[in-house]
Amino acid sequence: MLATKIRKLCRERQISVAILEEQTGIGKNSVYEWDKSNPSVDKVKRVADYFRVTVDELLREEDIDAEGTP
């Protein structure tokens, strides 16, 4: 769910997941691995900060839009 939400945010903002990973320093292919394993809180926080959303919004089951609002 988290990885899917991040990929959706990337599409909405017209950036690739690879660009996100590079700009946040979370490691290549990290987001895709989050479909199978849990990321560290630090990495989730970096992604949330990048998209200007809270960690809670990223982890919540409901969708957030391109402006970062539920």
VMD Tcl script that builds the backbone (N, CA, C; Angstrom):
set m [mol new atoms 210]
animate dup $m
set s [atomselect $m all]
$s set {name element resname resid chain x y z} {
  {N N MET 1 A 0.811 -1.192 0.000}
  {CA C MET 1 A 0.000 0.000 0.000}
  {C C MET 1 A 0.858 1.261 0.000}
  {N N LEU 2 A 1.882 1.332 0.869}
  {CA C LEU 2 A 2.745 2.507 0.935}
  {C C LEU 2 A 3.453 2.733 -0.393}
  {N N ALA 3 A 4.032 1.688 -0.945}
  {CA C ALA 3 A 4.748 1.822 -2.212}
  {C C ALA 3 A 3.807 2.258 -3.327}
  {N N THR 4 A 2.603 1.727 -3.342}
  {CA C THR 4 A 1.617 2.110 -4.352}
  {C C THR 4 A 1.259 3.585 -4.230}
  {N N LYS 5 A 1.068 4.044 -3.008}
  {CA C LYS 5 A 0.739 5.448 -2.779}
  {C C LYS 5 A 1.885 6.360 -3.226}
  {N N ILE 6 A 3.116 5.952 -2.953}
  {CA C ILE 6 A 4.276 6.749 -3.358}
  {C C ILE 6 A 4.386 6.787 -4.875}
  {N N ARG 7 A 4.193 5.660 -5.520}
  {CA C ARG 7 A 4.238 5.644 -6.994}
  {C C ARG 7 A 3.160 6.543 -7.578}
  {N N LYS 8 A 1.982 6.550 -6.968}
  {CA C LYS 8 A 0.899 7.416 -7.428}
  {C C LYS 8 A 1.287 8.892 -7.274}
  {N N LEU 9 A 1.857 9.248 -6.143}
  {CA C LEU 9 A 2.297 10.630 -5.936}
  {C C LEU 9 A 3.356 11.024 -6.961}
  {N N CYS 10 A 4.252 10.113 -7.258}
  {CA C CYS 10 A 5.268 10.388 -8.283}
  {C C CYS 10 A 4.618 10.645 -9.643}
  {N N ARG 11 A 3.666 9.807 -10.017}
  {CA C ARG 11 A 2.969 10.011 -11.300}
  {C C ARG 11 A 2.261 11.355 -11.320}
  {N N GLU 12 A 1.553 11.677 -10.240}
  {CA C GLU 12 A 0.809 12.935 -10.185}
  {C C GLU 12 A 1.733 14.145 -10.305}
  {N N ARG 13 A 2.926 14.017 -9.788}
  {CA C ARG 13 A 3.870 15.144 -9.813}
  {C C ARG 13 A 4.861 15.033 -10.955}
  {N N GLN 14 A 4.633 14.040 -11.788}
  {CA C GLN 14 A 5.407 13.833 -13.005}
  {C C GLN 14 A 6.906 13.701 -12.750}
  {N N ILE 15 A 7.228 12.862 -11.771}
  {CA C ILE 15 A 8.616 12.489 -11.532}
  {C C ILE 15 A 8.682 10.972 -11.479}
  {N N SER 16 A 9.847 10.453 -11.739}
  {CA C SER 16 A 10.002 9.002 -11.650}
  {C C SER 16 A 10.329 8.608 -10.208}
  {N N VAL 17 A 10.069 7.363 -9.899}
  {CA C VAL 17 A 10.423 6.841 -8.582}
  {C C VAL 17 A 11.940 6.914 -8.403}
  {N N ALA 18 A 12.686 6.686 -9.479}
  {CA C ALA 18 A 14.149 6.755 -9.412}
  {C C ALA 18 A 14.618 8.158 -9.019}
  {N N ILE 19 A 13.961 9.188 -9.559}
  {CA C ILE 19 A 14.309 10.573 -9.201}
  {C C ILE 19 A 14.017 10.805 -7.723}
  {N N LEU 20 A 12.852 10.353 -7.265}
  {CA C LEU 20 A 12.500 10.484 -5.854}
  {C C LEU 20 A 13.563 9.831 -4.982}
  {N N GLU 21 A 13.935 8.604 -5.323}
  {CA C GLU 21 A 14.918 7.871 -4.536}
  {C C GLU 21 A 16.265 8.592 -4.524}
  {N N GLU 22 A 16.651 9.119 -5.662}
  {CA C GLU 22 A 17.924 9.843 -5.757}
  {C C GLU 22 A 17.888 11.128 -4.926}
  {N N GLN 23 A 16.814 11.899 -5.068}
  {CA C GLN 23 A 16.736 13.192 -4.397}
  {C C GLN 23 A 16.541 13.069 -2.885}
  {N N THR 24 A 15.983 11.954 -2.438}
  {CA C THR 24 A 15.794 11.762 -1.003}
  {C C THR 24 A 16.906 10.919 -0.382}
  {N N GLY 25 A 17.733 10.312 -1.206}
  {CA C GLY 25 A 18.833 9.490 -0.706}
  {C C GLY 25 A 18.392 8.200 -0.042}
  {N N ILE 26 A 17.257 7.652 -0.474}
  {CA C ILE 26 A 16.753 6.439 0.181}
  {C C ILE 26 A 17.266 5.147 -0.447}
  {N N GLY 27 A 17.962 5.248 -1.548}
  {CA C GLY 27 A 18.527 4.047 -2.162}
  {C C GLY 27 A 17.728 3.585 -3.367}
  {N N LYS 28 A 18.459 3.144 -4.355}
  {CA C LYS 28 A 17.858 2.689 -5.604}
  {C C LYS 28 A 16.949 1.482 -5.368}
  {N N ASN 29 A 15.779 1.521 -5.970}
  {CA C ASN 29 A 14.765 0.462 -5.913}
  {C C ASN 29 A 14.153 0.260 -4.525}
  {N N SER 30 A 14.410 1.173 -3.612}
  {CA C SER 30 A 13.868 1.041 -2.257}
  {C C SER 30 A 12.346 1.019 -2.252}
  {N N VAL 31 A 11.736 1.939 -2.977}
  {CA C VAL 31 A 10.272 2.049 -2.955}
  {C C VAL 31 A 9.638 0.747 -3.436}
  {N N TYR 32 A 10.190 0.144 -4.472}
  {CA C TYR 32 A 9.616 -1.101 -4.986}
  {C C TYR 32 A 9.744 -2.232 -3.968}
  {N N GLU 33 A 10.796 -2.220 -3.173}
  {CA C GLU 33 A 10.972 -3.241 -2.147}
  {C C GLU 33 A 9.974 -3.068 -1.003}
  {N N TRP 34 A 9.422 -1.869 -0.846}
  {CA C TRP 34 A 8.475 -1.609 0.233}
  {C C TRP 34 A 7.152 -2.316 0.012}
  {N N ASP 35 A 6.941 -2.904 -1.156}
  {CA C ASP 35 A 5.764 -3.748 -1.372}
  {C C ASP 35 A 5.899 -5.040 -0.559}
  {N N LYS 36 A 7.167 -5.433 -0.299}
  {CA C LYS 36 A 7.425 -6.710 0.372}
  {C C LYS 36 A 7.954 -6.565 1.794}
  {N N SER 37 A 8.520 -5.415 2.102}
  {CA C SER 37 A 9.109 -5.226 3.424}
  {C C SER 37 A 8.813 -3.820 3.937}
  {N N ASN 38 A 8.997 -3.637 5.224}
  {CA C ASN 38 A 8.721 -2.338 5.837}
  {C C ASN 38 A 9.955 -1.457 5.820}
  {N N PRO 39 A 9.801 -0.213 5.378}
  {CA C PRO 39 A 10.936 0.713 5.382}
  {C C PRO 39 A 11.195 1.262 6.777}
  {N N SER 40 A 12.362 1.854 6.952}
  {CA C SER 40 A 12.651 2.510 8.222}
  {C C SER 40 A 11.837 3.795 8.323}
  {N N VAL 41 A 11.600 4.225 9.537}
  {CA C VAL 41 A 10.846 5.456 9.767}
  {C C VAL 41 A 11.563 6.629 9.116}
  {N N ASP 42 A 12.890 6.629 9.182}
  {CA C ASP 42 A 13.679 7.708 8.593}
  {C C ASP 42 A 13.405 7.849 7.092}
  {N N LYS 43 A 13.343 6.729 6.398}
  {CA C LYS 43 A 13.100 6.778 4.955}
  {C C LYS 43 A 11.686 7.251 4.642}
  {N N VAL 44 A 10.721 6.793 5.401}
  {CA C VAL 44 A 9.342 7.246 5.203}
  {C C VAL 44 A 9.250 8.744 5.466}
  {N N LYS 45 A 9.938 9.232 6.487}
  {CA C LYS 45 A 9.948 10.660 6.809}
  {C C LYS 45 A 10.554 11.474 5.675}
  {N N ARG 46 A 11.626 10.981 5.083}
  {CA C ARG 46 A 12.247 11.697 3.955}
  {C C ARG 46 A 11.291 11.807 2.772}
  {N N VAL 47 A 10.571 10.728 2.488}
  {CA C VAL 47 A 9.597 10.755 1.384}
  {C C VAL 47 A 8.450 11.705 1.720}
  {N N ALA 48 A 7.954 11.647 2.945}
  {CA C ALA 48 A 6.873 12.548 3.365}
  {C C ALA 48 A 7.316 14.006 3.241}
  {N N ASP 49 A 8.512 14.309 3.692}
  {CA C ASP 49 A 9.028 15.676 3.588}
  {C C ASP 49 A 9.145 16.103 2.128}
  {N N TYR 50 A 9.602 15.205 1.285}
  {CA C TYR 50 A 9.749 15.505 -0.139}
  {C C TYR 50 A 8.403 15.909 -0.756}
  {N N PHE 51 A 7.366 15.165 -0.410}
  {CA C PHE 51 A 6.040 15.441 -0.961}
  {C C PHE 51 A 5.257 16.469 -0.141}
  {N N ARG 52 A 5.860 16.933 0.954}
  {CA C ARG 52 A 5.219 17.914 1.841}
  {C C ARG 52 A 3.896 17.400 2.402}
  {N N VAL 53 A 3.964 16.158 2.869}
  {CA C VAL 53 A 2.831 15.541 3.556}
  {C C VAL 53 A 3.364 14.993 4.872}
  {N N THR 54 A 2.474 14.607 5.752}
  {CA C THR 54 A 2.913 14.000 7.006}
  {C C THR 54 A 3.141 12.508 6.802}
  {N N VAL 55 A 3.891 11.928 7.708}
  {CA C VAL 55 A 4.089 10.477 7.687}
  {C C VAL 55 A 2.734 9.790 7.825}
  {N N ASP 56 A 1.893 10.328 8.686}
  {CA C ASP 56 A 0.559 9.765 8.879}
  {C C ASP 56 A -0.227 9.749 7.568}
  {N N GLU 57 A -0.143 10.815 6.802}
  {CA C GLU 57 A -0.865 10.862 5.522}
  {C C GLU 57 A -0.323 9.814 4.560}
  {N N LEU 58 A 0.973 9.599 4.566}
  {CA C LEU 58 A 1.546 8.574 3.697}
  {C C LEU 58 A 1.102 7.174 4.109}
  {N N LEU 59 A 1.009 6.948 5.405}
  {CA C LEU 59 A 0.684 5.614 5.897}
  {C C LEU 59 A -0.807 5.330 5.968}
  {N N ARG 60 A -1.606 6.383 5.952}
  {CA C ARG 60 A -3.063 6.234 6.022}
  {C C ARG 60 A -3.569 5.479 4.804}
  {N N GLU 61 A -4.640 4.745 4.976}
  {CA C GLU 61 A -5.176 3.944 3.873}
  {C C GLU 61 A -5.860 4.777 2.806}
  {N N GLU 62 A -6.372 5.950 3.166}
  {CA C GLU 62 A -7.031 6.780 2.164}
  {C C GLU 62 A -5.990 7.478 1.299}
  {N N ASP 63 A -6.407 7.848 0.107}
  {CA C ASP 63 A -5.507 8.506 -0.835}
  {C C ASP 63 A -5.271 9.955 -0.462}
  {N N ILE 64 A -4.120 10.461 -0.878}
  {CA C ILE 64 A -3.847 11.892 -0.809}
  {C C ILE 64 A -3.642 12.373 -2.227}
  {N N ASP 65 A -4.023 13.623 -2.480}
  {CA C ASP 65 A -3.917 14.121 -3.847}
  {C C ASP 65 A -2.567 14.791 -4.079}
  {N N ALA 66 A -2.382 15.327 -5.271}
  {CA C ALA 66 A -1.108 15.915 -5.667}
  {C C ALA 66 A -0.726 17.097 -4.807}
  {N N GLU 67 A -1.677 17.775 -4.171}
  {CA C GLU 67 A -1.365 18.895 -3.302}
  {C C GLU 67 A -1.054 18.432 -1.889}
  {N N GLY 68 A -1.143 17.139 -1.645}
  {CA C GLY 68 A -0.808 16.601 -0.336}
  {C C GLY 68 A -1.955 16.601 0.657}
  {N N THR 69 A -3.195 16.721 0.168}
  {CA C THR 69 A -4.335 16.709 1.079}
  {C C THR 69 A -5.148 15.446 0.876}
  {N N PRO 70 A -5.719 14.912 1.957}
  {CA C PRO 70 A -6.524 13.687 1.851}
  {C C PRO 70 A -7.826 13.935 1.094}
}
mol reanalyze $m
mol bondsrecalc $m
mol representation Tube
mol addrep $m
